[in-house]
Amino acid sequence: MKLKSLFVGDTSNTFVQFFRSIFVGGIATVADMAVLILFRELFGMPESWAAVIGFVVGLAVNYIISTFWVFAKAKVKNRIVDFIGFAVIGIIGLVLTELIIAPFSVKGIFGVGFLVQMKLFGSLLPSESYYIIGKVLAVVLVYMWNFFARKLILYRKVEEKEEGKTKEKEDAEAAK
């Protein structure tokens, strides 16, 4: 594999797509965080609403870049339906994030998280900061969920069919 193929051209190679999606996720996260901070700090919007707007902007950025650079060919030809599928996977990722962070949170969705109550990290980290560990864990796990769910549900079958057609064409040309 050439280094250039990591950055340029359409690909159905899962490793290259995974590599590229790391960059896309980073860009989308920056967009998400920027909108969150902008709406919270400049406009005084509550964190929960600003976070939703940031999530939607990050999701849109992720979708746009992903469809051109990571997953060039969608199983579904209708872009709206494709985006809805992409968004549903992202929303499931958001729910997973909340569930992963909850045990680490002082003010989580289920109240005080059990890891905070247990003071699991003792004097290494103040309990008010446990959520950072949860968020880091969530970022890794939810990234894996988002990438592989999108790859398998939205983009895999198209790539396999096209690879099969290409292989059939190559075999036919070789037989001539």
C-alpha positions as CSV (number, residue, x, y, z in Angstrom):
1,M,0.0,0.0,0.0
2,K,1.3,3.4,-1.0
3,L,1.3,6.2,1.5
4,K,-0.5,8.4,-1.1
5,S,-3.5,5.9,-1.1
6,L,-4.1,6.8,2.5
7,F,-5.1,10.3,1.5
8,V,-6.0,10.4,-2.2
9,G,-8.6,8.6,-4.3
10,D,-11.7,6.4,-3.7
11,T,-11.1,3.2,-1.8
12,S,-12.9,0.2,-0.5
13,N,-10.0,-0.8,1.7
14,T,-11.2,-0.9,5.3
15,F,-7.8,0.1,6.8
16,V,-7.6,3.2,4.6
17,Q,-11.3,4.1,5.3
18,F,-10.6,3.6,9.1
19,F,-7.5,5.8,8.8
20,R,-9.3,8.5,7.0
21,S,-12.3,8.4,9.3
22,I,-10.0,9.2,12.2
23,F,-9.3,12.6,10.6
24,V,-12.9,13.1,9.7
25,G,-14.0,12.4,13.2
26,G,-11.4,14.8,14.5
27,I,-12.6,17.6,12.2
28,A,-16.2,16.9,13.1
29,T,-15.4,16.9,16.8
30,V,-13.7,20.3,16.5
31,A,-16.8,21.6,14.7
32,D,-19.1,20.1,17.4
33,M,-17.0,21.6,20.2
34,A,-16.7,25.0,18.5
35,V,-20.5,25.3,18.1
36,L,-21.1,24.1,21.6
37,I,-18.7,26.7,23.0
38,L,-19.9,29.4,20.7
39,F,-23.6,28.9,21.5
40,R,-22.9,28.5,25.3
41,E,-20.4,31.3,25.8
42,L,-21.4,33.9,23.2
43,F,-25.2,33.4,23.1
44,G,-25.7,32.1,26.7
45,M,-27.6,29.0,25.6
46,P,-27.9,26.2,28.1
47,E,-25.2,23.5,27.7
48,S,-27.8,20.8,26.8
49,W,-29.2,22.7,23.9
50,A,-25.8,24.0,22.7
51,A,-24.6,20.4,22.8
52,V,-27.4,19.2,20.6
53,I,-26.7,21.9,18.1
54,G,-23.0,21.1,18.2
55,F,-23.8,17.4,17.7
56,V,-25.9,18.1,14.6
57,V,-23.2,20.4,13.1
58,G,-20.6,17.8,13.9
59,L,-22.7,15.0,12.4
60,A,-23.3,17.1,9.2
61,V,-19.6,17.8,8.8
62,N,-18.8,14.1,9.4
63,Y,-21.3,13.0,6.8
64,I,-20.3,15.5,4.1
65,I,-16.5,14.7,4.4
66,S,-17.1,11.0,4.9
67,T,-19.2,10.6,1.7
68,F,-16.6,12.2,-0.4
69,W,-13.4,11.0,1.2
70,V,-14.0,7.9,3.4
71,F,-17.0,6.1,1.9
72,A,-17.3,7.2,-1.7
73,K,-20.1,4.8,-2.7
74,A,-23.2,4.4,-0.7
75,K,-25.5,1.4,-0.7
76,V,-28.5,3.8,-0.8
77,K,-28.5,6.2,-3.7
78,N,-30.9,8.7,-2.1
79,R,-28.7,11.1,-0.2
80,I,-31.5,12.0,2.3
81,V,-32.1,8.3,3.2
82,D,-28.3,7.8,3.4
83,F,-28.0,10.8,5.7
84,I,-30.8,9.5,7.9
85,G,-29.1,6.1,8.2
86,F,-25.8,7.9,9.0
87,A,-27.5,10.1,11.6
88,V,-29.3,7.2,13.3
89,I,-26.0,5.4,13.7
90,G,-24.6,8.7,15.1
91,I,-27.5,9.1,17.5
92,I,-27.0,5.6,18.8
93,G,-23.4,6.6,19.3
94,L,-24.6,9.6,21.3
95,V,-26.8,7.4,23.5
96,L,-23.8,5.0,24.0
97,T,-21.7,8.0,25.0
98,E,-24.2,9.1,27.6
99,L,-24.4,5.5,29.0
100,I,-20.6,5.1,29.1
101,I,-20.1,8.5,30.8
102,A,-22.9,8.0,33.4
103,P,-20.9,5.8,35.9
104,F,-18.1,8.4,35.8
105,S,-20.4,11.4,36.4
106,V,-21.1,13.5,39.5
107,K,-24.2,14.8,37.8
108,G,-25.0,12.1,35.3
109,I,-28.2,11.0,33.6
110,F,-28.8,8.5,36.5
111,G,-27.5,10.8,39.2
112,V,-24.1,10.2,40.8
113,G,-22.3,7.5,39.0
114,F,-21.3,4.3,40.8
115,L,-17.6,4.8,40.0
116,V,-17.8,8.2,41.6
117,Q,-19.6,6.8,44.7
118,M,-16.9,4.1,45.0
119,K,-14.1,6.7,44.6
120,L,-12.5,4.2,42.3
121,F,-9.6,6.4,41.3
122,G,-9.0,7.5,44.9
123,S,-6.5,10.4,45.2
124,L,-5.3,10.1,41.5
125,L,-8.2,12.2,40.3
126,P,-10.9,14.3,42.0
127,S,-14.3,12.7,41.6
128,E,-15.6,15.8,39.8
129,S,-13.2,15.0,37.0
130,Y,-14.0,11.3,36.6
131,Y,-16.2,12.2,33.6
132,I,-13.0,12.9,31.6
133,I,-12.0,9.2,31.9
134,G,-15.5,8.2,30.8
135,K,-15.5,10.6,27.9
136,V,-12.1,9.3,26.7
137,L,-13.4,5.7,26.9
138,A,-16.6,6.7,25.2
139,V,-14.7,8.5,22.3
140,V,-12.8,5.3,21.5
141,L,-15.7,2.9,21.8
142,V,-18.2,5.1,20.1
143,Y,-15.8,5.8,17.3
144,M,-15.5,2.1,16.7
145,W,-19.3,1.7,16.8
146,N,-19.8,4.6,14.3
147,F,-17.2,3.5,11.8
148,F,-18.0,-0.2,11.7
149,A,-21.8,0.3,11.8
150,R,-21.6,2.7,8.9
151,K,-19.2,0.5,7.0
152,L,-21.3,-2.7,7.5
153,I,-24.8,-1.2,7.2
154,L,-24.5,1.7,4.8
155,Y,-21.5,1.0,2.6
156,R,-20.2,-2.6,2.6
157,K,-22.6,-4.3,0.2
158,V,-22.0,-1.8,-2.6
159,E,-18.2,-2.2,-2.3
160,E,-18.4,-6.0,-2.2
161,K,-20.7,-6.0,-5.3
162,E,-18.4,-3.6,-7.2
163,E,-15.3,-5.6,-6.2
164,G,-17.1,-8.7,-7.5
165,K,-18.0,-7.1,-10.8
166,T,-14.4,-5.8,-11.2
167,K,-13.1,-9.3,-10.5
168,E,-15.5,-10.8,-13.0
169,K,-14.4,-8.2,-15.6
170,E,-10.7,-9.0,-14.9
171,D,-11.4,-12.7,-15.2
172,A,-13.3,-12.2,-18.5
173,E,-10.5,-10.0,-20.0
174,A,-7.9,-12.6,-18.9
175,A,-9.9,-15.3,-20.6
176,K,-9.8,-13.4,-24.0
